[in-house]
Amino acid sequence: MLETSARLLRLLALLQTPREWTGTELAERLEVSTRTVRTDVERLRALGYPVHGTRGAAGGYRLGAGARLPPLLLDDEEAVAVAVGLRTAAGGTVAGVEEASLRALAKLEQVLPSRLRRRIGALHAYTVPVPPDRPGPRIDPETLTALAAACRDSERLRFDYRGHDGTPSRRTAEPYRLVNWGRRWYLVAWDTDRADWRTFRVDRITLRPPAGPRFTPREPPEDVADRIRRGVSSAAWRYRADVTVHAPAEAVAERINPAVGTVEALDADTCVLRTGADSLESLAVHLGLLGCDFTVSDPPELVELLRALSDRYRRATG
């Protein structure tokens, strides 16, 4: 039988799993009586852990949220995951969390067993981060948490917004989701003035409190991650093309990433691929990898490049 202190830690570890335990289940796990379980639960409550209990056949115990953060018990994999996440956050894009992340990481590493410190230390020592080509914008954590709370509570937002070209505007929107893409954050929301879904860069948002009133959430027209992926990619395209592909739309859509473009069926055997890239060479390579016949009429520079590549490939084969 476990000693009292060890048993309390074991009981706490069980209660920290996201489920409700009956007194009988806890007694079996701890190899004690249900009376001892009740006594240990009272000890945890005296230490400040908010252990909630319900009576009856379907009753049981669960750990609730309290007024302060109690100590947490983590298994090996959880501890490694938290340490990696904290170190990543220390170099992230949300301003103001770096120092707090390093403080939390120092506290965690101080109490980790040596075997876990070695694993985390090796991961840090032998991992070389590649800095981005362009540093991402810094996000105000208060703005980020305010947007998340408005999404959760379905509260309408008013904010000033700076467009891609620097043009300012005042917007009223019903927030739906936050999306983290690379080193940027985006808000997907229903723009009430434009009566349509819009995507906003969080670093260009200046909130105008207070939030409200409440609204009834709408059904989004598409997957928000795909919406961001396509929007971010197309915004970076320097060259665009509408390509007629001589294959069914379903077959072409299966071969491309949504970030590459959109596919629209013309008939059962032909479709239009609306795509683009930062360079004509990249665009030509992507089209060649489709594995389908296609026709390009615009832009003229792409047509000329495809002709030159065609001649070059023909000469390469003798």
C-alpha positions in Angstrom: 0.0 0.0 0.0 1.3 3.5 -0.8 2.3 5.8 2.0 0.0 8.8 2.5 2.2 11.4 0.7 2.9 9.2 -2.2 -0.8 8.2 -2.4 -1.9 11.8 -2.4 0.4 12.5 -5.4 -0.9 9.4 -7.2 -4.5 10.5 -6.4 -3.7 14.0 -7.7 -2.3 12.6 -10.9 -5.5 10.6 -11.5 -7.7 13.5 -10.9 -5.7 15.7 -13.3 -6.8 13.5 -16.2 -9.9 15.1 -18.0 -12.5 12.7 -16.7 -14.7 12.0 -13.6 -13.7 9.2 -11.3 -16.0 7.3 -9.0 -14.8 6.6 -5.4 -14.7 2.9 -6.2 -12.5 3.4 -9.2 -10.1 5.5 -7.3 -10.0 3.0 -4.4 -9.1 0.2 -6.8 -6.4 2.2 -8.5 -4.9 3.2 -5.1 -5.5 -0.2 -3.5 -7.3 1.5 -0.5 -10.8 1.7 0.8 -13.4 4.3 -0.4 -13.3 5.8 3.0 -9.5 6.4 2.6 -10.2 8.0 -0.8 -12.7 10.4 0.8 -10.1 11.3 3.5 -7.4 11.9 0.9 -9.8 14.1 -1.2 -10.3 16.2 1.9 -6.6 16.5 2.3 -6.2 17.8 -1.3 -9.0 20.3 -0.7 -7.2 21.5 2.4 -4.1 22.1 0.2 -6.1 24.2 -2.1 -7.0 21.8 -4.9 -10.6 22.3 -6.0 -11.8 18.7 -6.0 -15.5 18.6 -6.9 -17.7 15.6 -5.9 -21.2 14.6 -6.8 -23.4 12.1 -5.0 -25.4 9.2 -6.3 -24.9 6.2 -8.5 -23.5 8.4 -11.3 -21.5 10.6 -8.9 -17.8 10.9 -8.7 -14.8 13.2 -8.3 -13.1 15.6 -10.7 -10.6 18.3 -10.4 -12.0 21.8 -11.2 -10.5 25.2 -11.8 -9.6 27.2 -8.7 -8.6 30.7 -7.9 -4.9 30.0 -8.4 -2.9 27.6 -10.4 -2.0 24.5 -8.3 1.1 22.4 -9.0 0.7 20.1 -12.0 1.9 16.5 -12.3 3.3 15.7 -15.8 4.5 12.4 -17.2 7.7 12.2 -19.2 6.3 12.9 -22.6 4.1 15.7 -21.3 7.1 17.3 -19.6 9.2 17.2 -22.8 6.4 18.6 -24.8 5.9 21.5 -22.4 9.6 22.3 -22.4 9.9 22.2 -26.2 6.8 24.4 -26.4 8.2 27.0 -23.9 11.5 27.2 -25.7 9.7 27.7 -29.0 7.5 30.4 -27.5 10.6 32.2 -26.2 11.5 33.0 -29.8 8.0 33.4 -31.2 6.0 36.3 -32.6 3.8 37.2 -29.6 5.5 40.2 -27.9 6.0 40.0 -24.1 5.8 36.2 -23.6 9.5 35.5 -24.2 10.6 36.3 -20.6 7.7 34.5 -19.1 8.4 31.5 -21.2 12.1 31.4 -20.2 11.1 31.8 -16.5 8.7 28.9 -16.7 11.2 26.8 -18.6 13.9 27.4 -16.0 11.4 26.3 -13.2 10.5 23.2 -15.2 14.1 22.1 -16.0 15.1 22.6 -12.3 12.8 19.8 -11.2 13.1 17.5 -14.1 14.8 14.1 -13.6 18.3 14.0 -15.2 17.1 11.6 -17.9 14.6 14.2 -19.2 17.0 17.1 -18.8 19.4 15.2 -21.1 16.7 14.6 -23.7 15.6 18.3 -23.7 19.2 19.5 -23.5 20.2 17.4 -26.5 17.3 18.6 -28.5 18.2 22.2 -27.8 22.0 21.8 -28.3 21.7 19.9 -31.6 18.8 21.9 -33.2 19.7 24.8 -35.4 16.8 27.2 -36.0 16.7 28.7 -39.5 15.8 32.4 -39.3 13.0 33.5 -41.6 13.9 35.4 -44.8 11.8 38.3 -43.4 11.1 38.7 -39.6 7.4 38.3 -38.8 5.4 41.2 -37.3 5.2 41.4 -33.5 1.7 40.7 -32.0 0.4 42.4 -28.9 -0.6 39.6 -26.5 -3.5 41.6 -25.1 -4.9 42.1 -28.6 -4.5 38.4 -29.3 -6.3 37.3 -26.1 -9.1 39.9 -26.6 -9.7 38.5 -30.1 -9.8 35.0 -28.8 -12.2 35.9 -26.0 -14.5 37.7 -28.6 -14.5 34.5 -30.7 -15.3 32.4 -27.7 -18.1 34.7 -26.4 -19.5 35.6 -29.9 -19.0 39.4 -29.3 -19.0 41.9 -32.1 -15.8 43.8 -32.6 -15.0 47.4 -33.7 -11.5 48.1 -34.8 -9.2 50.3 -37.0 -7.5 48.3 -39.7 -4.5 49.1 -41.9 -4.7 47.5 -45.3 -1.9 45.9 -47.4 -1.3 49.2 -49.1 -1.4 51.1 -45.8 -4.9 52.5 -46.3 -6.7 52.9 -43.0 -10.3 51.9 -42.4 -12.8 51.3 -39.6 -14.4 47.9 -39.4 -17.2 46.2 -37.5 -17.0 42.4 -37.6 -18.2 39.2 -36.0 -15.0 37.2 -35.1 -15.0 33.5 -35.9 -11.4 32.0 -35.6 -7.8 33.0 -35.1 -5.3 31.2 -37.4 -1.5 31.1 -36.9 0.2 30.8 -40.3 4.0 30.8 -40.2 5.0 33.9 -38.2 1.7 35.7 -38.7 -1.7 35.7 -37.1 -5.0 36.1 -38.9 -8.6 36.8 -37.8 -11.4 35.2 -39.9 -14.6 37.2 -39.3 -17.9 38.3 -40.9 -17.6 41.9 -41.9 -21.0 43.4 -41.2 -20.5 46.5 -43.4 -19.5 44.4 -46.4 -21.8 41.5 -45.6 -19.1 38.9 -46.4 -16.4 36.9 -44.8 -13.0 38.6 -44.5 -9.5 37.8 -43.3 -7.6 40.4 -41.2 -3.9 40.4 -40.3 -3.9 40.7 -36.5 -0.8 43.0 -36.4 -2.8 45.5 -38.5 -5.7 45.6 -36.0 -6.2 48.3 -33.4 -9.2 47.4 -31.2 -11.8 50.0 -30.3 -13.3 48.8 -27.0 -15.7 47.9 -25.6 -16.7 44.7 -27.5 -20.3 43.8 -28.0 -23.1 43.2 -28.5 -23.4 39.4 -28.7 -24.3 37.8 -32.0 -25.4 34.4 -33.3 -22.5 32.7 -35.0 -22.8 32.0 -38.7 -21.8 28.9 -40.6 -18.5 29.6 -42.2 -18.4 29.0 -46.0 -15.2 26.9 -46.0 -12.4 25.5 -43.9 -10.7 28.5 -42.3 -7.2 27.1 -42.6 -7.7 26.5 -46.3 -9.0 30.1 -46.7 -5.9 31.5 -45.0 -3.6 29.2 -47.0 -5.0 30.3 -50.4 -5.2 33.9 -49.4 -1.6 34.1 -48.1 -0.2 32.3 -51.2 -2.1 34.4 -53.7 -1.2 37.6 -52.0 2.5 36.8 -52.5 2.1 35.8 -56.2 4.0 38.1 -58.6 2.7 36.2 -61.7 -0.7 34.7 -62.2 -2.2 32.5 -64.9 -5.5 30.8 -65.8 -4.4 27.5 -67.2 -6.8 25.1 -69.2 -6.0 21.6 -68.0 -7.2 18.7 -70.1 -8.2 16.5 -67.2 -11.2 16.2 -64.9 -11.3 18.9 -62.2 -11.4 16.2 -59.4 -8.2 14.6 -60.7 -6.4 18.0 -60.9 -7.5 19.0 -57.4 -6.1 15.8 -56.0 -2.7 16.6 -57.4 -2.3 20.2 -56.1 -2.1 21.8 -52.7 -4.9 24.3 -52.0 -2.1 26.9 -51.7 -1.1 26.4 -55.3 -4.5 27.6 -56.7 -8.1 26.8 -57.3 -9.7 24.4 -59.8 -12.9 25.1 -61.7 -14.5 22.5 -64.0 -15.4 23.4 -67.6 -16.8 20.0 -68.5 -16.3 16.4 -67.6 -12.8 16.3 -69.1 -11.5 19.9 -68.8 -10.9 22.4 -66.1 -9.3 25.8 -65.4 -6.5 26.0 -62.9 -6.1 29.5 -61.5 -2.6 29.6 -60.1 0.5 31.8 -59.7 4.0 32.0 -58.4 6.7 34.5 -57.4 8.6 33.6 -60.6 7.7 32.4 -64.1 10.3 29.6 -63.7 8.5 28.2 -60.6 5.2 28.5 -62.3 6.4 26.6 -65.4 7.9 23.8 -63.2 4.6 23.4 -61.2 2.6 23.1 -64.4 5.0 20.5 -65.8 4.6 18.4 -62.6 0.8 18.2 -63.0 1.1 15.1 -65.1 -1.6 16.4 -67.5 -1.8 18.1 -70.8 -2.5 21.8 -70.5 -2.9 25.0 -72.6 -1.6 28.4 -71.6 -2.4 31.6 -73.4 -1.6 34.3 -70.8 0.6 35.9 -69.6 2.7 36.2 -72.7 6.0 35.9 -70.8 4.9 32.5 -69.5 4.0 31.3 -73.0 7.4 32.3 -74.3 9.2 30.6 -71.3 7.2 27.4 -72.0 8.2 27.5 -75.6 11.9 27.9 -74.7 11.7 25.1 -72.2 10.0 22.9 -74.7 12.8 23.4 -77.2 15.4 22.9 -74.5 13.9 19.6 -73.4 13.6 18.4 -77.0 17.3 19.1 -77.6 18.1 17.3 -74.3 16.6 14.1 -75.7 18.7 14.2 -78.9 
